[in-house]
């Protein structure tokens, strides 16, 4: 056992629960097994149908709670009315960090981690059999209850076996910080997102005829569908007629990926309705958006699943991963308000803070980094405003985003419908204006290629595999440290008893009582600013906020809201209340 664990804590508990989750409801807990690894003390508790059972595990400052993907265990605590542990080490998160970027044929589940370190566990078939029993739920025979407890104990045994090899590479302080975020994630998943259940039911019930009406309504402006199927040839004709350039695949065919459509629609707003329609038809699975009995949508946020450490929830089950218009279903309960708070130009601000580029820091602090960049580059006069020079600001914004996404001059030029030479000039202006940033960024990539790894200020690592794209390395510090800021902010917010319904890339959705809206939103913004300062050595990122009070529903404010209105009009045409 590691000396550091004994030095920091009086007790260390390996913990596992068995439970089932039905739809968007809270976990139905079956049993708990826990072992204190210093003394060997073992707890086996059958909890199904039990009421007001006190937590048998010490959860205070002198104890550490060790689990594998701990949000599952922590949500069981919340369902049972138990407090959450003060200190958590999540071995899934730490294994993910230690192997991030590497290809693992065994996967990163508990059995995969055991295999990676040359340890043995129960068979995959036995594990699946026990999982099916847990998902089936009660009533359980005495033999089934005993079998579930024994299975639960095998996971605790596996956790204890993993401690020795994993702690050789583990930074305990950083691991505890990541475990703190898993506690915040459990709370966010427990709260869920308030949904207009009646409107969702209308959409689900009428979805097939509604899709046909949407195609007819939207496609009359484009003429790219035939028998309700998107036709590439017709889209080629439309683009030629509208003189819209479009990125091509190496095969010479149009690149029709969702991300390409999103970027093109940003450059050519007339494409926004078509983008929403294609995303709706291709990705939307309304029946997978499941609500609990309390009319709240819950989803596994999949923390630390991406290489940058961001959450990676399944898009079909997560309302913020679906077509934007669907967010109109988010509606605060009576007496409540919801607020969407996002950091302003987060990636630009992080790049400025980490590189310490004085011109970039000044651009961010101006409040409009795109216009300030245009001024610094000498493209507009010092007296220029967003209203007086919108086109120049738009071009500079495109250049900033192109740098953040690792785009070359050809892709930038295509996105702004300008000659390639214009793309080259914009990127050259960026290099001239922000030389310290470019020197720092290139040094980051060089270091990564030489040492085969990168990490954030709080130690989230990416290891370079044979297929690593150098462009992704340049963006890693912004994306991954942005994830650190979001995680820390969620910890601060949840610990301040502010109800966080969902984290959304560089934003949070919170729910507050209407009469406390201004006070709680102000507190939330201060905590989010504090998180940015704590990650960026004192540099503060600003935030924007949108508030929606009952009976208003969430509004995306751009193409999403416009398409929501189209959907509601067509739904009304099918005899439903708008």
N, C-alpha and C positions, 0 to 999 in steps of 0.2 A: 504494500500500500504506500502511496506517496507521502513523504514527510510533510509536504506543504499542506495537504488536507488535514493531517493531524495537528499541524501548527495553527491553522486558521479556525478549525472547528472541533467542538467536543463530540459531535455525532455526524455521521454521513449515512444517509438513507438511500438505498436503491429502491425505486418504487414503480409499480405497474398496476394498472386497473384493467378489468374486462368490462365492456359496456356495449350498448348499441345506440345508434342515432337513427331516428326515423324522420325522413324528410328534413324540414328545417327546424325540428324540435330539439330541445336540450337532451343531453345524453341520459339514457336509462342505465344506471350503474348496477353491475352484477356483483363484482368482488374486487378486493384489494389484496395485494401481497407486497410486503416491504421487508427489507433486511438492513439492519444497522451494521455497517461493514467493520467497524472497529471491535465491537463486542460479539458480533454474530447473531444478535437477537433477531428473531423472525416473527413477523406478524402476518397472519392469514385471516382475512375477515370477509364473510359473506354478507353483502349489503343489499341484495335485491329485496325490495319491498320494505326495507327497514326505515324507520322514521327517527329523526333527531339523534342519529348516532354521532357521538363526538369523534373528531379526528384523532386517531391513535398515535400519530407521528408528531414529534416536536417540530415546530415550524419557525422558531425564532432565530435570532442572530447567531446563536452558537451552533446551529444545525444547518447542514446543506442537503438539498433534495436533488437526487440524481435520477434522470429518466431519459428515455429515448423518444424524441418528438413529444416533448412534455406538454404541449397544448392539450393533448388528449387527456392526460392525467389532471391537468389544472382545470379543465372544463368539468371533469367529474367532481372536483372539489366544489366548484361553483354550484353544480346541480344539487349537491348534498348540503349546501349551506355552510361548507367549511371555509375557513380562511385560506389564503394562498401562502405558500412558503416565502420566507424572507430571501433565501438564497437558493438559486437553481443553477445546476450545471446540466445542460442538455447534450448528451453524447451524440445525438443525430447532428445537431448544429456543428459541434466540434469536429465530427468526422467529415461533414460537408466542407468545413473550412480547411481541414488538413489535406483533403483530396480534390478541392475545387479546381476545375479545369482539366483534370485527368480523366481518361476514359476507364471506367471500371466495369468489366463484364459482369461482375457479381451484383452490381447495383449498390445503393446506399441505404437500404433498409437494414434492420437489425441483423438478419442473417448474412447480408452482404458485408457488413462491418466485421462480423465474426470471421468470415472467410478471408477477408483482406488481411487480418492479423494472424491467420493460421489457427484460429480457434474453432471449435465445433459447437453446434447447437442442435435443436430438434430438426427434423426433416421438414422440408417445405410442405409436403403433403399433410403431415400432422398439424402444422401451423394453420393451413387453410381449413382443415376439418374443424379445428377449435374456433377459428374465426366465424365460420358458418354457424356453429352452435351459439356463439355470442350474439350474432346478428339475428338469429331466430328468436331469441328472447325467452322469457319465462312463459309457462312454468317449467322448472327444471326438476328432474328427478334427483335423488340424493347422489346417484352415481354421476350424473351430468354436472352437478354442482362441484363435486370433488374433482372431476376431470378439468373443469374450468380453473379451479384454484391451482391444480398442479401445473396446468399450462401457463397460467399467470406467473407461477414461481419460476418456470424455465426462463422467462424473459428477465426476471430479476437476477437469476444466476448469470445470464448472458451479460447484463449490465455490469455486474461485479467483475466478470472476467475481462471486460473491455477496459476497465479503469487503468490497470497497470500499463498496457501498451499505449493507450491514448494519452495518458498524463505525461508521458515522456516528451511530447511535443506541445502540450497544452499550456497556454498562459492563463492561469486561474483567474486573475483579475478581469481579463477580457472575456473569458468564458462566463463569468458571473454577470457581466454586463449584457451579453447576448441572452443569457437565461432570464434576465430581468425583462428583456423585450418579449420573450415567449410568454411571460406572465401577462404582459399588456395585450398580446395577441389573443390569449385565452379570454380575456375580458371583452375584447372587441367582438370576437366570434360569439360570445355569450349574449351580448347586447343585440347584435344583428341590425339590419337596416329596416326601418318602417316602410311598409309597402301598402299601396292602395289595392287591397285584395279583391275588391269588387271589380275594379277595372282590369286587373290581371286575369280574372276568371272570364270576363267578356272577351279579352284578346285570345285566350286559350280556346274558348268555345268556338269562336268565329275565325280562327286563324287561316284555314284553307281558303274560304271564299274571300277573306280580307286580303290575302297575298295577291290573288288575281286582280282585285280592284286596285291595289297599290301599283302593280305593274302597269295596268291600263292608264292610271292617272299620271304616274311619273314618266312613263316611256313615251307619252305623246310629245314630249319635248326633245326626245333623243332618237327614237325609232331604232333601238338596238336589240329589242326582244322579238322573238318569233315563237308563237305558241307557248308563251310564258318562259322561254329559254333565252338567256343572254347569248347573242351571236357575235363572235369576234369579228367576222367580216363586216357586219353592220356597224360595229363600233369603229373599225378602221375608216369606213366611209364617213361617219360622223366627225371623227377627228380631222380628216382631210378637209371636210366642208367648213369646219370651224377654225381651221389653221392652228390646231393645238398640237405641238410636238409631244411625243410620248416615248419613254424609255423602252429599249428593246432587250430581249434576252439574247444570249450568244447564238441561238438558233435563228435569230431574225424576227421572231414572233414578238408581239406586244407583251410587255411585262405587266401582268394583271394581278399581281399580289396585292393584298389589302394595304400594305404599307406604301406601295407605289401609288395606289389610288388615293390614299390619304394625302400624300405629298402633292400630287397633281391637283387634287381638289383645293388644297390650300393656295396653290398658284392660280387656279382657274375656278373661282367660286361657283360658276354655272354648273360645275360637275358635282357639287355637294349633294343634291337630291339623289343623283344616280349612285354616288358612293354609299349613301345611307341605305338605298334600296339593295344594292349588291351585298353589303355587309349583312343586312337583315335576312335576305334570302339564303346566303351562304353559311351564316354562322348561328343565327338565332334559333334556339331550341327552347321555346316557351315552357314546355312541360318540365324542363330541367331546372327552372327557377322555382325552387320549392320554398314554401312558407311554413313556419311553425304555426301552432294553434293560436299564437299571439299576433299573427299577421306580420311577422318579421322574417326577412330572408337571411339565412345563415349559410356560410360557405367556409370551407377550409381555406384559409388565406395562404397556405403553403409558404411560410416564412423561410427565407434563406435558400429558396430553390433555384434562383437564377445565379449566374456566375458573379454578378455584382452584389449578391446578397439581398436583392429586392424580393418582395413577395411575388409569388407566381400562381395565383388562384386559377382554377379552370375557367376559361372565358365563358363557356356556355352556362355555367352555374352562377357566375358573378355578374351582378347587374352593371358594374363599372367596366367589365370586360366585353360587354355586348355592344350592339349598335347604340349610338349616343341617345337616340330618341327614346329608348326604353327607360332611360333614367327619369322620365316623367312619371313613372310609377312610384317613385320615392315620394312619400307624403308623410309629414309629421302627424302623430296622433293629436287629438284635441287637447288644447292647452300647452302644446309643445311647439318648438321651432327647431329647424335644422340649419346648420351653417356649414358652408363649404369654404375651407380656408386653405389657400395654396401659397407657396413661396413664389415671390416675383423672380422671373428669369433665374431659377435656381442654379442651373448648370453654368451659366455665365458667371454668376456670383461666386460659385465654388472655384471655377477656373481662375478668377481674379484673386481669390484669397489664397489658394494653394501656390500659385506662381508668383504672387506678390508683384504682379505687373502694375506699375503706378498708373498707366493710362487706362488699363482695364478696371482697376479699382475705382478710378475717377468716373469712368463710364457707368459702372454699376451704381455708384452713389448718386449719380445725377437723376436717377429715377426712370430714365429712358435710355438704356445702354445702346440701343440701335441708332437713335438720333445722335447721341453723343459720339458714337463711333464715326458717323458721317461727318460731324464737325471736326473731330480729331484728325480724320483723314483728309480734310480740306475739300470734301465733296459738297458741303453746304456752308453758308455763312454762320457765324456764331449766333446770329439772331434767329436762325431757323427754328420753326416749330413743327410739330406733328402735322398741323393743318397746312402750313405753308409749303412743306416739302415732303408730301406723303410718298412719292415714288422713290426718292432717294433713300428715305428711311426704310421702305419696303425692300430695296435691293441690299441695304446693309444688314437688315434682319436676316435675309436669305443667306448672306455670306456668313454671318455668325452661326446660324443653325447648320450650315454646310460644314463648318469647321467642327462643330460639336458632333455631327453624325459621321465625320470622316469622309465627306464627299469630295470628289475631285472637281476640276473646273467644268468638265463635260456634264456631270450630273447637276451641278449648280446652274449652269447655263440652260439646261433643259427645263429645270424647275421654274426658272424665271422667264422662260421664253425669250432668251437673248442669245446672241452668238457666243461661241465658246470663248472668244477673246474677252468678252465682258466678264465671264466667269473667272478667267485668269486674272483680270485686273482687280476684281473684287477681292479675291483671295490674296493677291499681292498687297493690296491696301491693308488687309487684315494683318499680314506679316510685318509690314512697315510700321503700323500703328501700335501693335502689341508685340514687340520683339522679345521682351523678357518672357512672355507667355510661351512663345514658340520655342525659345531656347529650353525652357523648363519642360515643355511637352515632349520635345525630341529627346531630351535626356531621360525622361520617364520610359519611353519606348526602348531606348538603347539599354538602359539598366535592365529592363524586363527581359530583353532578348539575350543579355549576357548572363543574368543570374536566374532566369527561368521562373521568376515569380514577381508579383506585385502585391501590395497590401494597403489597406486604408489606415487612417489615423488611429483607429481602435483595433487594428489587427485582422480584419477580414482579408483572407488571402485568395489570390488567383494564381494557380500554377500553370505554366505554359505547356500545353500538349503539342503534338506534331501538327495539329490542324488549327492552331491559334492564328487568328487574323490580326496582323499588326495594327490595323486601323482600330480594332476594338480595344487594343492596349492604350491608345491615346485617350480614349473616352472613359476608360475604367476609373481613373481618379475622380472624375465628375459624377459618374453614375453611382459608383460604390460608396463614395463619401456622401452623396445625396441620400443613399439608403441609410447610412449611419445617422444622418440628421433626422430623417423620418422616424427611425427606430427610437432614438433618444427622445424626440418630441412626444411620441406615443406613450413612452414610459412616464414622462413628466405629466402629460394630460390625464392618463388613467390614475396615476398616483394622487393627482389633485382632485379626484372624484368628478372629473369632467367625462361625460359619457361619449366615448368615441365609437361611432357605428362602423366606420371603415377607414382604412388608409388607402390613398389613391395615388401611387407613384410619388408625386411631390406635393401632396395635399392630404387633408383629413376631412371627414364628414362627422360633425358632432351634433348631438341632440341636447337641447336645453329647455327648461321651462320658459314659456313666453315672457313671464314677468322678470326673468333673470337674463334675458337674451344679451343685452349690451354688456352687462358685467361679466358673464361667462365667456363671451366671445373675446372681450378685451383680455381676460386672463389667459385664454387659449393662445392668442396671438403673442402675448409676452412670453409664454412658455416655449412657443415655437421659435421665437427670436433667440431665447436663451439656448435652445438646442443647437442652433446654427453657430452661436458664439462658442459653445463648448467644443464643437467639432472643428471649427475654423480658426482657432487661436484668437478669439475675440472679435472676428469679423462677423457682422450681423446681416442676415438676409431679411428683407422685408416681406410682408405677406399682404395678400388681397383677400377679401371675404365677400361672400354672397349669402344672404339670410333669407329663409323662406319660412314664414309663420303659418300655422294652421289657420284657415283651410287651404292655403296655397300649397302647390306641389313643387318639387324640384324642377328647375328649368335650366337647361344647359346653356342657353343664351346665344347659341349660334345655329348651325345647321340642325343640331339635334332637336331644338325647340321647334323649328320650322317643320321638320318632318313629323314630329309628334302631332302637330296640328293637322297635317295631312292624314295621318293614321286615324286620328279621332274623327275627322270629317267622314272618312270612308267607313269607319266603324258605325258612325251614326247612320250612314246610308244603308246599313244592314239591319237597322231597327233597334240599335242600342242607344242608350242615353249618352250624349257626348260628355 
